[in-house]
C-alpha cells in the first residue's frame, strides 16, 4: 500500500492539468497545488517539525486547510484537526494529549487560541495577518522547496481525529497511512466515482467524512470544492457554478438544502450521485431527495472515525433505513446487548450492538493513550461501536441508534429512529427527534420533539402514529414543539440537550 504522500505525487503525475481544488477565486490544478504543498512542507521544516510530530489545526474548510493536510502527509507529520469552534479548554486538552509541536489557526478560532495557556511558546501558523512570533501561511507559500520526497511509509501515522466527547473527554483516534488510503479507495469504489468527479468540500476536515472526500478526489483526478462553513445559499451557488457531480453529506445538511427557498431555482442537474453518513435518514427525507435529484446512485454509508466503512447500501431510497451489507474492507456482526464477546450473536431481527472487525483494512488499532476506552470498545479483535441495530431476513443491517439512546419504557426497549422516520412523513413535521424522559411509572416515556412546518397539535400527531402501524408501546406519550432541534457542528442530533431541557420552545408551544 502506498503512503499518502506518494499517492498524491502519483496523482499529480497522472493528472497534472486537472482541476484539484477550488476555494472562491482560488483554482489550482494538481501540478500547481503540488508546488504550493511543497512550499508548505519546506515551511514546516523551517519551524523545526519532524516526522512523527503532531500539528494541531483549528481551520474551516479552506484550501489552506486542505493544503496543510497534504503537506503533513508528505512531511510525515500527524495532522490533528480540531473543530474550529473549539474552546480554549478543548485546545489545551488536545495540545497536551497529542503533545502537539505546532498549531495552525485562523481568525475564527483566534479567541480560543489566544486564551489557551498551552499555546504559549508553540510555533504558530496563522492564516491571515500573523502576530508577533507567528508564521504567516502566505509566507510559507513563498518558501523555496526542493525536490519533494515523502518521509512517511504506509505504516506511519497519518492523522489523529478526536471524537466529539459528549459524555467524557475527547478520545484521539490515530490512523495510519495505509488505513486512510484503503478507506479512500473503498470510498471511490463504493460510490462508483469516475475520473474527474467534483465534490462539495463542506463536511469539515476535522471529521472523517470531510477527510475521505478530500482523499478520494485525489485518487481520481477530481476536484475538491471548498465551502469554508455550511450555508445553504453558498452551497447551492457552488453546486451550480462548479457543476458538482456528487454530494456526501449528513442528513441535516441535505434537509436544509432541499427545503430552502432557492433550491427549486438552482440548477442541480450535474449532481448524479448522493451519499450520506453520520446519522440515519428519515423516510420523508429519502423520498424528497430521490424526487429532487433523481440520482443515478444514492448511497447510505454507515461507518465511524474508528472504522471508516462498516456497511454500504447503494440504493438507499429503495429500502428506507437499510444500511446494507459490510463494505469491501470489513466484516460486521450484531451481538446481544451487553455481550462480552463478538461470538454472542443476536438473532435475525433482534436488536443488538454492532461490532466491526479490527483486522479490516480501514480500521484503527486503538485510542490514543486511552486504555480505559480500549477496554470498553475493543474485545477479541472486534470494535464494539456503541451503535444499535439488527440484521433483517436478507442479511442487511438496519442501524437504530446508540446504545446510550435506547429508551427503556415499561420494560420494553425502544429505539428512536423508527419513531422519527414515522413522524417525518407527516406533512406538518419539518424535523423530529425522539428521546426518553424520566417518568415515575414507566421509567422513561417516549417523547417526540417536533419542529413544525405548519399547524399541527399533539392529538393529530398521535392519530398519525396510530394509523401508521407503529407499535403501541413505541408511540410517543408526549410531544414538544421546538424552534429548532439542537445539533452538533456536523449536523448530528444532540439528544442529550433535549433531555437536559436545552431547547427553545416554538411559538406554537409558547402560545399553547
N, C-alpha and C positions, 0 to 999 in steps of 0.2 A: 504494500500500500504506500502511495506517495505521501509525503508530508504536504501540508497545505501551501507552504511557500513554493515548493517545486511545482505543485499543482497550478498555482497562479502563473508562474513563469511559463508553464506549458500552455495555459490559456492564452497568454499574451502572444506567444509564438504562433499559435494556431489561428487566432482571430485578432491580429494587431489593429486592424482598422474598424472593428466592430464597436458600436457604442457600448460602453461599460457602465458608466454612472452618470446620473443626471441629478442636479440639485439647483433648481431655479435657472439661472443663467449659466451655470457650470455644466458643461457637456464634455466628457472625456472618453476617448477610445481606450482600448486595453493598452496599447503602446504608450499613449500619453499618460495614462493613470499609473502604469508601472514606473515611469520615470519619476513621478511625484512620490510614489510609495518608496522608491529607492532613496530619495532625498530625506524622507521622514526616518527611514532606517538609519541613515547617517546621523541625523539629528538625535535620535535615541542613543546612538553610540556616544555622541558628544556629551550626553547627560550622565554617562557612566553606567548605563544599564547593560546587563549581561544576560546571556541565555539562562532561562530559569527564573528570572526576576518577574514579579508581578507589576503590571501597570494598571492602576485603578483609573477608570474613566467615569465621568458623570456628564454625558453628552446626549443631545437629541439626535434624531436620525438625519444627520447632516453628512455630506460627502466626506468631511474631515473625520467623522467617527468611523465611517467605512474604511477610509484610508489608514487610520491608526490600526484598525483590526488586521488589515492585510500586512501592514508594516511589522506588527508583532509576530505574525506567522513566519515572516522571513527572518526576523531578528532572533527568533527563538524565545521571545518573551511570552508570558502568560497574561493575555489581556483579561482584565477582571472588571467587567462593566457593571455599574450600579444605575438604578433609576435616577435620572437627573433631578427628580423631586426629593431625593433622599434628605433626611435631616442631618444636622451636624453630628448627632449621636450615632446615626447609621454610618456616616463616613468614618468616624473614629473607630467604631467597632470593626468595620471591614478592613480598614487600613491595618489595624493591629492583627486581626485574624489572618489576613493574607500575607502579612509582613511586606506590604507593597513598598516598592523602591521609588515610585514616582506617581504623579497624579495628573490627569488631563481633565479640564473642565471648561465651562463657558459661562456667559452672563446668567443664564437661567439657573445655574447651580452655584453661583458665586457666593451667595449669602451663607449657604451651608458650609462651603469650603472655608470661608473666612472665619466661621465660628468654631470649626473643628480644631481641637487642640493638636492633634497628631499631624496636621499638615505642615506645621512649623518645621522648617529645615529640610523638607522633602523637595526634590526637584518638581516644579510645577509647569505644565504646559497649558497655556491659555489660548483659547480661540477668541480672537478679538484683541484689543489692546492689552498687552501684558503689563502687570505691575512690577514693582521693584523685585529683582531677583528671579523673575519668571521668564520662561522661554515662550515666545510667541509662535503659534503654529505656522503663521505666514513666514516667519524667519526660518523655520525648519525646512520649508519648501525650497528655500534658496540655498540650502546646504548642498555642497557638491558631493555626489556619490560616485563611487567607482563601480566596478562590476558587481552585480547583485548575486550573492551566493547564499542560499538558505543555510541557516545554522541549526535547524531542528531536523529530527527524523520522525518517522511515523509513531515512535513510542514516546516522543516528547509531549509535555503538556501544552495544549493549545490555548485553552481559555478556562476561566472558572466563573460560572454563573452562581448567583446567590438566590436561594429560594425566598419566597415572599416573607416568611417568618411571621405569619399571622398569629400563631399561638406560642411561639418561642423565638429566641434569637435566630437570625437567618443562618442557613446552612450553606457552605460553599460546595459546589458541585464541579470538581475538576474533571476535564475531559481531554483525552489525548488526540493528537492529530489524526490518527487512524480512525478513531470513533467519529470524529467530526466529519471527515471526508466520506466515510461509509454512510453516515446519515444524509449527507448532501446527495450522494449518488442514488440512494434509495428514494430521496425526495424527488429527484428528477424522474426516475423510473415510475414511481407510483402515481405521480401527477401527469405522466406522459408529456413532459416538457420537450419541445422541439428546439432545434438550433435557433438562436436569435429571439427567444421569448423576451417579453418585457413585463416586469412585475412591479407593483407598487410597494416601495420600501417604507411601509408605515408601521409594521409591527416592530417594536423597539429592539435595538441591537443589544440590550441587556436581557432579552427574552429569547428563548430557544427558537421560536418561530421566525423572529427577525434575522437571527444569525443564519438559519437554514436558507432563508430566501436569498441572502447575500451570497452564500457559498454556492448554492445551486445555480444561480445565474452565471457564475464564473465558469462552471463546467460546460456550459452550452453556448458560450459567447453571447450571453443575454445581457440585458440592461437592468440595473437596479435604480429605480426612480425614487429618489429620496423625498419623503414628506416629513419634515422635522418633528411636527406633532400633528396628531389627527384633528382635522376639521373637515366637515362634510363638503362645503363648497370647494375647498382646496383639493380634496381627494377627487371629487368629480371633475374638476378642471384638469387635473393631471391625467386622469384616465382618458379623457377626450383628447387632450393636447398631445400626449405621448403615445397614444394608441396602445395602451396597456393590454396585454394578451391574457394575463392570469392574475387572479387575486387570491391571497392566502391570508385570511383574517380571522379574528374571533367573532362569534355570532353577534355580539353587541355592535360592532362596527358595521357589519352587514345590515343590521336592523336600522341603524342611523342613516346609512346610505339610501336604502330603498324607500324609506319613509320621509326623506327630505323633499321639500317642495321643488328643488331644482333637478331631482333625479329624472323625471319624465322628459325634461327638455335637454338632457345631456346625451350625447352620442356615446353609448357604451358598447356598441356593436363589435368593437375589437376584442372584448373580453370573451374568450371561449372556454376558459377553464376556471372553475371556482374550487377553492379548498378552504376548509375551516378546521379549527382545533381550539384547544383551550377550555372548552365548555360544550355541553350538549346544545343542540339547536332545536328549538320548538318546531312542532309540526307546521304551525302557521307561517313561520319564517322560511322554512324549507319550501313550502308551496309558493310563497311570494317571490323568492329568489329564482326558483325554477321558471316561473312565469315571466319574470322581469328580464332575465338574462338569456334564457333558453340555452344553457351551456352545453358544450359537447361532453364535458366531464364535470362531475360535481362530487368532490372527494370529502368524506368525513375522515379526518386523520386524528386518531387517538394516541397520545404519547405524553411525554414529560421531559423536563430538563435532564433527568437522570437517564432515561431510556428514550431516545428521541421518538422512534416509531414503535408503538405497541401493536396497533391494528389499523387496517385501511379498509374503507368502503368506497369504491369508485363510482357508486350510483346512489348517493345519499338520499335523493328525493324519492327513489323507488321504494325504499324501506325505511321510513322515518324512525329515527332513534337508533338505527343499527350502525355500530362502529366497525362491522365487517370481521375480517379474519386477520390473523397475525401478518405483520409486514414481512418483507423479504428477508430481513436480518433478525427475526425474532420468533420465539415460541411464547405462548400465553396460556395461563391457567386461571380458572376461577376456583378458589378454595373456600371452605366454610368459614363464616365469620368467626374470628377468634382462633383460627387454626394456627398451630405451632409449626406446621410443616407444609410445604407445597404439595405433598402427597395426599393431603386431606381434601380431596376434590369435592366440589359442590355438584349436585345432580343437575341435569338439564332443567332449565327454567328456575333453578334455585339461586337466589341472590347470595353472593358471597364477595370476598375481596379478590381483586385482580392482582395476579403476580406475573412478572416478566422474567425471562431467563437472563441472568447476568452474563452468560457466555455469548450473548448476541453481539454482533459486530458494532452496534451503535451504543451499547450500554456503558455506563460509568462503572467505576470499581469500588466506590465508597465515598462517603462525605469527607470533606477536608477537616481533619483533626477533630472528628466528632464520633468517637467510638460509641457514645450513647445512641446516636442516631443510626449508626450502622447496626447496632444490636437490635434495634427496633424494626428496621426495614429490610435487612439482608439476612436471609435464612437459607442455608443449604444450597447456595448457588442461585437463589431466586431473589428478585427485588419485589417486596410487598408494597404496592403502590399507594395504599390507603384509599383507593377508589373502590366503589362497589359496582357490581354488575352481574350479568348472567349470560350463559350461552343458551340460545334457543335451539329448537329441534334441528335447524340447519347447521348448527355448529358456529353460528355467528354471534358476536359479542354485542351486548347492549350495556352501556355504561349508565348507571343510575344515580351516581353522586359520589359523595365522600363518606367514608365510614363515620366520620365525625358529624356528618349532616343527617345521618339516619334518624328518623323520628320514630320513637317507640311510644305508641299510644294505645293504652288499654291492652298491653302485651303483644301488639302487632307491630311488625317492622314496616315502616312506610318510607319510600324514597321520594324526594321532592320532584324529580324530573318528570315522571309520568303525569303528575297533577299539573305541573307548569305547562306541559305540552297540551293537555286537555283545555285548560283555561285560555291558552294563547289563541285558540281557534274562535273564541267569542269576538265578534266584530268590535265591541267596545273596549277590549283589552289591548293596550299598547304594549306593556311589559308586565311580567309577573315573576315573583319569587316566593317560594314556599318554604316555611321553616316550622319548627316545633316550638311552641311557647309553653312555659311551665303551667301545669294545671293540677290542682289538688286531687281530683278524682282520677284523671286519665294519665297522669304523669306528664305527658305533653299533649297539646292539642294542635292539630294541623291548622296552620294559619297562612292564608294567602295574602301577600302584599301586592296591590294592583296599581299600576299607573294607567288610568283610564284614557281612552281616546274619544269617548263620547259618554252620554248619560247612561249610567248603569248603577244598580244597587246590589247589595248582598243577596237579597232574595232572588233576583234574576240570575246571578251567577250560581247560586245553589241549585236552582232549577236546571240550569245548563249542565252542571256536573251530574245531576241525577239522570238527565236524558242522554248523557254521553256514554253510559255504560261503565263509568268509573265505579269501582267497588265502594260500597257504602262506608267502610271504615277508613277509606282514603279521602273521602270528601272533606274539604276544609270546613271547620266548625266556626271559623272567624275570617272575615275579610277586612282588610285595612287598605284604604285608598291613600296613596302617597304621591308626592310631587315627582319623585324620581326614585329609582332603585339604586342604592349605593353600589358602586363598582370600583375595582382596582384600576390602576393606570392602564392595564392591558385589557380591560373590559370584563373581568370576571366578577360574578355576583359576590358581594360581601354579605353573606347571610348573617354573620356574627353581628354586624351593625344593626340589622333589623331586630335580632334577638335582644340586643342591648338598648333598643329604643332610639338609635341614632338615625332618625329619618325625619323628613318634613312632610306633615300631612298635606294631602291635596286640598284644593279649595272645597271640593265636594265633601271631604271628610270634616273640614272645619265648619262647614255650614250645616252638617247633619245634627 
